[in-house]
Amino acid sequence: MQVTKEMYLAVVRGLLEAEELLPQTRQTRPAVRRMHRALQEAEELYLAAGEERGPAALEETAAEPVSA
C-alpha cells in the first residue's frame, strides 16, 4: 500500500501546487473545481480499494503497468 499512497500523495501535491500557480480568475474557477472533484474521486477510489480488497490489492494495483 505504501507505493500507492506515495503515488496518490504525489498527485495531490501536484494538483494543489498547480492550483496555486493558476491566476484566480473567473476563467480558471471551472478548472479548479474540476481538479478538486478529481481529487475527491481519487480519494474515494483509493479508500474503497483498501476497504474492499485490503492492502495487498493496493500493492498489486500499484505494480501494474500503466498503458499510454
Backbone as CSV, one residue per row, in Angstrom:
resi,resn,N_x,N_y,N_z,CA_x,CA_y,CA_z,C_x,C_y,C_z
1,MET,0.825,-1.193,0.000,0.000,0.000,0.000,0.862,1.246,0.000
2,GLN,2.069,1.168,0.459,2.908,2.349,0.566,3.158,3.003,-0.788
3,VAL,3.402,2.195,-1.839,3.660,2.757,-3.164,2.443,3.508,-3.659
4,THR,1.264,2.912,-3.518,0.041,3.563,-3.965,-0.196,4.841,-3.182
5,LYS,0.043,4.825,-1.903,-0.146,6.017,-1.082,0.807,7.120,-1.526
6,GLU,2.044,6.773,-1.806,3.017,7.765,-2.255,2.618,8.345,-3.609
7,MET,2.123,7.490,-4.504,1.674,7.974,-5.815,0.489,8.919,-5.649
8,TYR,-0.457,8.547,-4.821,-1.634,9.368,-4.575,-1.220,10.727,-4.001
9,LEU,-0.339,10.712,-3.020,0.097,11.967,-2.411,0.860,12.846,-3.403
10,ALA,1.629,12.233,-4.301,2.347,12.999,-5.321,1.356,13.708,-6.241
11,VAL,0.290,13.028,-6.625,-0.726,13.639,-7.480,-1.431,14.774,-6.736
12,VAL,-1.769,14.546,-5.480,-2.439,15.582,-4.689,-1.558,16.822,-4.581
13,ARG,-0.285,16.611,-4.241,0.633,17.758,-4.137,0.734,18.506,-5.464
14,GLY,0.849,17.770,-6.552,0.968,18.393,-7.868,-0.256,19.218,-8.230
15,LEU,-1.438,18.681,-7.977,-2.652,19.430,-8.290,-2.800,20.662,-7.411
16,LEU,-2.458,20.543,-6.152,-2.560,21.703,-5.267,-1.541,22.779,-5.647
17,GLU,-0.343,22.363,-6.037,0.654,23.331,-6.494,0.207,23.997,-7.790
18,ALA,-0.368,23.225,-8.698,-0.866,23.789,-9.956,-1.964,24.811,-9.686
19,GLU,-2.819,24.496,-8.730,-3.887,25.435,-8.373,-3.311,26.766,-7.891
20,GLU,-2.265,26.701,-7.086,-1.635,27.926,-6.585,-1.014,28.752,-7.711
21,LEU,-0.542,28.076,-8.760,0.087,28.771,-9.877,-0.916,29.429,-10.813
22,LEU,-2.140,28.925,-10.814,-3.158,29.498,-11.690,-3.584,30.875,-11.191
23,PRO,-3.772,31.797,-12.107,-4.340,33.080,-11.667,-5.786,32.851,-11.216
24,GLN,-6.186,33.518,-10.172,-7.535,33.343,-9.635,-8.494,34.249,-10.401
25,THR,-9.063,33.710,-11.460,-9.994,34.474,-12.298,-11.264,33.668,-12.521
26,ARG,-12.236,34.339,-13.086,-13.493,33.683,-13.411,-13.261,32.549,-14.422
27,GLN,-12.277,32.713,-15.287,-11.990,31.703,-16.301,-11.337,30.447,-15.711
28,THR,-10.592,30.587,-14.632,-9.899,29.422,-14.067,-10.734,28.677,-13.034
29,ARG,-11.788,29.280,-12.536,-12.595,28.630,-11.493,-13.140,27.264,-11.904
30,PRO,-13.673,27.100,-13.131,-14.152,25.760,-13.507,-13.035,24.708,-13.480
31,ALA,-11.843,25.076,-13.899,-10.722,24.127,-13.882,-10.358,23.761,-12.450
32,VAL,-10.351,24.721,-11.556,-10.019,24.452,-10.155,-11.080,23.557,-9.530
33,ARG,-12.346,23.831,-9.821,-13.416,22.969,-9.295,-13.263,21.543,-9.817
34,ARG,-12.905,21.398,-11.089,-12.730,20.059,-11.662,-11.554,19.343,-11.007
35,MET,-10.478,20.071,-10.730,-9.334,19.477,-10.048,-9.741,18.979,-8.666
36,HIS,-10.540,19.756,-7.977,-10.999,19.350,-6.641,-11.880,18.109,-6.726
37,ARG,-12.761,18.056,-7.741,-13.602,16.863,-7.908,-12.748,15.640,-8.222
38,ALA,-11.730,15.824,-9.057,-10.848,14.707,-9.399,-10.126,14.193,-8.159
39,LEU,-9.672,15.112,-7.317,-9.020,14.692,-6.072,-9.977,13.917,-5.183
40,GLN,-11.204,14.384,-5.096,-12.194,13.694,-4.273,-12.487,12.315,-4.843
41,GLU,-12.640,12.218,-6.163,-12.887,10.921,-6.792,-11.725,9.966,-6.538
42,ALA,-10.503,10.455,-6.688,-9.319,9.614,-6.477,-9.259,9.131,-5.032
43,GLU,-9.563,10.014,-4.101,-9.541,9.626,-2.697,-10.589,8.559,-2.405
44,GLU,-11.778,8.729,-2.964,-12.828,7.744,-2.746,-12.441,6.387,-3.333
45,LEU,-11.843,6.379,-4.527,-11.398,5.128,-5.148,-10.289,4.484,-4.328
46,TYR,-9.360,5.296,-3.863,-8.249,4.791,-3.054,-8.764,4.139,-1.775
47,LEU,-9.669,4.825,-1.107,-10.209,4.285,0.139,-11.062,3.053,-0.116
48,ALA,-11.855,3.066,-1.163,-12.704,1.922,-1.475,-11.858,0.704,-1.816
49,ALA,-10.781,0.881,-2.541,-9.919,-0.244,-2.902,-9.308,-0.864,-1.655
50,GLY,-8.916,-0.040,-0.722,-8.337,-0.549,0.513,-9.348,-1.272,1.366
51,GLU,-10.581,-0.780,1.405,-11.621,-1.386,2.217,-12.121,-2.686,1.610
52,GLU,-12.287,-2.712,0.285,-12.879,-3.870,-0.366,-11.908,-5.027,-0.496
53,ARG,-10.663,-4.722,-0.862,-9.732,-5.793,-1.183,-8.555,-5.886,-0.243
54,GLY,-8.393,-4.917,0.619,-7.299,-4.948,1.574,-6.012,-4.367,1.014
55,PRO,-5.021,-4.182,1.860,-3.762,-3.548,1.470,-3.017,-4.281,0.366
56,ALA,-3.095,-5.600,0.305,-2.363,-6.357,-0.723,-2.855,-5.984,-2.114
57,ALA,-4.133,-5.739,-2.272,-4.683,-5.375,-3.578,-4.154,-4.020,-4.025
58,LEU,-3.963,-3.115,-3.102,-3.419,-1.808,-3.462,-1.997,-1.947,-3.981
59,GLU,-1.210,-2.808,-3.369,0.163,-3.034,-3.830,0.156,-3.645,-5.228
60,GLU,-0.750,-4.597,-5.473,-0.832,-5.227,-6.787,-1.203,-4.206,-7.846
61,THR,-2.154,-3.337,-7.548,-2.574,-2.312,-8.490,-1.423,-1.355,-8.792
62,ALA,-0.659,-1.003,-7.783,0.448,-0.076,-7.975,1.540,-0.690,-8.843
63,ALA,1.663,-2.020,-8.828,2.698,-2.693,-9.597,2.306,-2.905,-11.048
64,GLU,1.021,-2.749,-11.377,0.563,-2.966,-12.746,1.086,-1.866,-13.649
65,PRO,1.495,-2.216,-14.882,1.974,-1.183,-15.809,0.832,-0.290,-16.250
66,VAL,1.153,0.951,-16.491,0.173,1.926,-16.956,0.288,2.025,-18.462
67,SER,-0.823,1.815,-19.170,-0.784,1.909,-20.625,-0.966,3.354,-21.043
68,ALA,-0.281,3.730,-22.103,-0.344,5.126,-22.580,-1.530,5.346,-23.467
